[in-house]
Amino acid sequence: MPRYRWETEEHELFRESLRKFLQKEAEPRYDQWEKDRLIPKSFWKQLGELGFLCPQVDEKYGGLGLDFSFGVIIGEEMERIGAGLTGVGLHNDIVVPYIEAYGTDAQKKKYLPGCVTGDRITAIAMTEPGTGSDLAGIRTTAIRDGDHYVVNGQKTFITNGINGNLALVAVKTDPDAEPRHRGVSLLLIEEGTPGFTKGRKLDKVGMHSQDTAELYFEDCRVPADNLLGEEGKGFHYMMEKLQQERLVVALAAQTAMEDMLRLTVDYVKSRDAFGRPVAAFQNTQFKLAEIATETELGKAFLESLIADHLDGKDIVTKVSMAKSWITDTAKRAAADCMQLHGGYGYMEEYKIARRYRDIPVMSIYAGTNEIMKTIIAKNMGLSGAGAR
Ligand SMILES: Cc1cc2nc3c(=O)[nH]c(=O)nc-3n(C[C@H](O)[C@H](O)[C@H](O)COP(=O)(O)OP(=O)(O)OC[C@H]3O[C@@H](n4cnc5c(N)ncnc54)[C@H](O)[C@@H]3O)c2cc1C
């Protein structure tokens, strides 16, 4: 049974082969990866060999020339295993699309084939210790000096920060620009460039196998050829590409919610209290009926949103709604599902415990849910003249 109306036989086969691969290669190792706090690079190479990295990339750069619908399938199947595999979706559907959309032919030839094979693992570095939501306020500078930019500054919370060997870095090429966002540009910075160092792997509440890190730039000389697109257009590019990023996060939260519902329904049927299954209590039934209803609402919303996105329609307002509503709903559902597991829900050997830890960040990254609501409100005409 296809999950979405737009799925073809090709999608179904793709999902089936990815699921089989993940069941064999990822599921049995995932707990160890969580303990190691890292997914091995060899796993990325395996994904690349089987065509599960950036299948949307043009065939002339080594990809399969497919569209984002295959990215949806990859994102869902990875999330089914665990949120620690988020970095793969970030590489496939968030960072690489910038190179595809704004890169020169030379940049595409240089970087895309490695992104498809898994030799190149990408990261996007926007956030800094002093600024996250207020992206135009970044302070990392890139000052032109002949054929190079000299980069100075610091980034934090960077997904794939440790495994990554190519970072797309938001910098200020004109620190005095007014309005501030006009001074923002994007630079491709390779691991090993003198002056570019990685900081510590950050110790997170959840998503333990996901490598999140700090990046430092100290008089780091980056060839001017590594500018992505035009100078001063970086903010505009990010606003454009953040839409797909938010869709990817909403999809992950939806998948996690479906997984939590399934886990909890199974658990309450098998656990007895007061001589009957926990599933027989009306409170259990009402809670799970509510979560099941919200799960269906999220799925229907996403299905139409994915279709609109594939058709190239403007999804800014609706994707902000989906990202904030689904991630908030999933966070509430995680707490209810843990509660229904009783004490076992608080034990690491039960997957619900991991889901409970992993979910909250989804309402924080890719633009916080508060920022999502400011976008929705603005597009409702609520922040114009006269609004308070
Ligand atoms: C695990 C993880 C992975 C991440 N991966 C990446 C990555 O790969 N690349 C990257 O660049 N960044 C990444 N981030 C950073 C993430 O995008 C930021 O944390 C996020 O955008 C929020 O920025 P901040 O942490 O500076 O919070 P702040 O901007 O300081 O916000 C603090 C609080 O104030 C609220 N707030 C701020 N402005 C407003 C407003 N105008 N109205 C109402 N409320 C407001 C926020 O919603 C929030 O609740 C990651 C973060 C985490 C935790």
The ligand as an SDF file (V2000), in Angstrom:
LIG
                    3D

 53 58  0  0  0  0  0  0  0  0999 V2000
   20.5960   19.8590   17.8600 C   0  0  0  0  0  0  0  0  0  0  0  0
   20.6710   21.1270   17.0920 C   0  0  0  0  0  0  0  0  0  0  0  0
   21.1040   21.1070   15.7800 C   0  0  0  0  0  0  0  0  0  0  0  0
   21.2250   22.3030   15.0670 C   0  0  0  0  0  0  0  0  0  0  0  0
   21.7340   22.2870   13.7840 N   0  0  0  0  0  0  0  0  0  0  0  0
   22.0420   23.4600   13.1890 C   0  0  0  0  0  0  0  0  0  0  0  0
   22.7640   23.4770   11.9480 C   0  0  0  0  0  0  0  0  0  0  0  0
   23.0840   22.4360   11.3620 O   0  0  0  0  0  0  0  0  0  0  0  0
   23.1070   24.6810   11.4180 N   0  0  0  0  0  0  0  0  0  0  0  0
   22.7730   25.8500   12.0200 C   0  0  0  0  0  0  0  0  0  0  0  0
   23.1350   26.8870   11.4910 O   0  0  0  0  0  0  0  0  0  0  0  0
   22.0790   25.8730   13.1830 N   0  0  0  0  0  0  0  0  0  0  0  0
   21.7240   24.7040   13.7800 C   0  0  0  0  0  0  0  0  0  0  0  0
   21.0510   24.7070   14.9780 N   0  0  0  0  0  0  0  0  0  0  0  0
   20.7250   25.9810   15.5960 C   0  0  0  0  0  0  0  0  0  0  0  0
   19.2470   26.3060   15.6150 C   0  0  0  0  0  0  0  0  0  0  0  0
   18.7800   26.5690   14.3170 O   0  0  0  0  0  0  0  0  0  0  0  0
   19.0580   27.4920   16.5830 C   0  0  0  0  0  0  0  0  0  0  0  0
   19.2950   26.9940   17.8910 O   0  0  0  0  0  0  0  0  0  0  0  0
   17.6790   28.1150   16.4780 C   0  0  0  0  0  0  0  0  0  0  0  0
   17.5110   28.7600   15.2490 O   0  0  0  0  0  0  0  0  0  0  0  0
   17.4120   29.1150   17.6160 C   0  0  0  0  0  0  0  0  0  0  0  0
   18.4490   30.0260   17.7460 O   0  0  0  0  0  0  0  0  0  0  0  0
   19.0890   30.2820   19.2110 P   0  0  0  0  0  0  0  0  0  0  0  0
   19.4470   28.9610   19.7650 O   0  0  0  0  0  0  0  0  0  0  0  0
   20.1440   31.3060   19.0720 O   0  0  0  0  0  0  0  0  0  0  0  0
   17.8950   30.8470   20.0590 O   0  0  0  0  0  0  0  0  0  0  0  0
   17.4640   32.4240   20.2000 P   0  0  0  0  0  0  0  0  0  0  0  0
   17.3570   33.0330   18.8510 O   0  0  0  0  0  0  0  0  0  0  0  0
   18.3660   33.0690   21.1870 O   0  0  0  0  0  0  0  0  0  0  0  0
   16.0320   32.2530   20.8240 O   0  0  0  0  0  0  0  0  0  0  0  0
   15.7800   32.0530   22.2330 C   0  0  0  0  0  0  0  0  0  0  0  0
   14.2690   32.0570   22.4470 C   0  0  0  0  0  0  0  0  0  0  0  0
   13.7330   33.3350   22.0440 O   0  0  0  0  0  0  0  0  0  0  0  0
   12.6950   33.1470   21.1100 C   0  0  0  0  0  0  0  0  0  0  0  0
   12.6660   34.2240   20.1420 N   0  0  0  0  0  0  0  0  0  0  0  0
   13.7090   34.7400   19.4180 C   0  0  0  0  0  0  0  0  0  0  0  0
   13.2850   35.6980   18.5880 N   0  0  0  0  0  0  0  0  0  0  0  0
   11.9380   35.8270   18.7810 C   0  0  0  0  0  0  0  0  0  0  0  0
   10.9200   36.6320   18.2140 C   0  0  0  0  0  0  0  0  0  0  0  0
   11.1860   37.5220   17.2590 N   0  0  0  0  0  0  0  0  0  0  0  0
    9.6580   36.4750   18.6630 N   0  0  0  0  0  0  0  0  0  0  0  0
    9.3710   35.5620   19.6230 C   0  0  0  0  0  0  0  0  0  0  0  0
   10.2820   34.7720   20.1890 N   0  0  0  0  0  0  0  0  0  0  0  0
   11.5490   34.8820   19.7760 C   0  0  0  0  0  0  0  0  0  0  0  0
   13.0230   31.8310   20.4230 C   0  0  0  0  0  0  0  0  0  0  0  0
   11.8850   31.2630   19.7960 O   0  0  0  0  0  0  0  0  0  0  0  0
   13.5390   31.0230   21.5980 C   0  0  0  0  0  0  0  0  0  0  0  0
   12.4630   30.4670   22.2930 O   0  0  0  0  0  0  0  0  0  0  0  0
   20.8640   23.5270   15.6870 C   0  0  0  0  0  0  0  0  0  0  0  0
   20.4000   23.5290   17.0000 C   0  0  0  0  0  0  0  0  0  0  0  0
   20.3080   22.3510   17.7120 C   0  0  0  0  0  0  0  0  0  0  0  0
   19.8440   22.4060   19.1360 C   0  0  0  0  0  0  0  0  0  0  0  0
  1  2  1  0
  2  3  1  0
  2 52  2  0
  3  4  2  0
  4  5  1  0
  4 50  1  0
  5  6  2  0
  6  7  1  0
  6 13  1  0
  7  8  2  0
  7  9  1  0
  9 10  1  0
 10 11  2  0
 10 12  1  0
 12 13  2  0
 13 14  1  0
 14 15  1  0
 14 50  1  0
 15 16  1  0
 16 17  1  0
 16 18  1  0
 18 19  1  0
 18 20  1  0
 20 21  1  0
 20 22  1  0
 22 23  1  0
 23 24  1  0
 24 25  2  0
 24 26  1  0
 24 27  1  0
 27 28  1  0
 28 29  2  0
 28 30  1  0
 28 31  1  0
 31 32  1  0
 32 33  1  0
 33 34  1  0
 33 48  1  0
 34 35  1  0
 35 36  1  0
 35 46  1  0
 36 37  1  0
 36 45  1  0
 37 38  2  0
 38 39  1  0
 39 40  1  0
 39 45  2  0
 40 41  1  0
 40 42  2  0
 42 43  1  0
 43 44  2  0
 44 45  1  0
 46 47  1  0
 46 48  1  0
 48 49  1  0
 50 51  2  0
 51 52  1  0
 52 53  1  0
M  END
$$$$
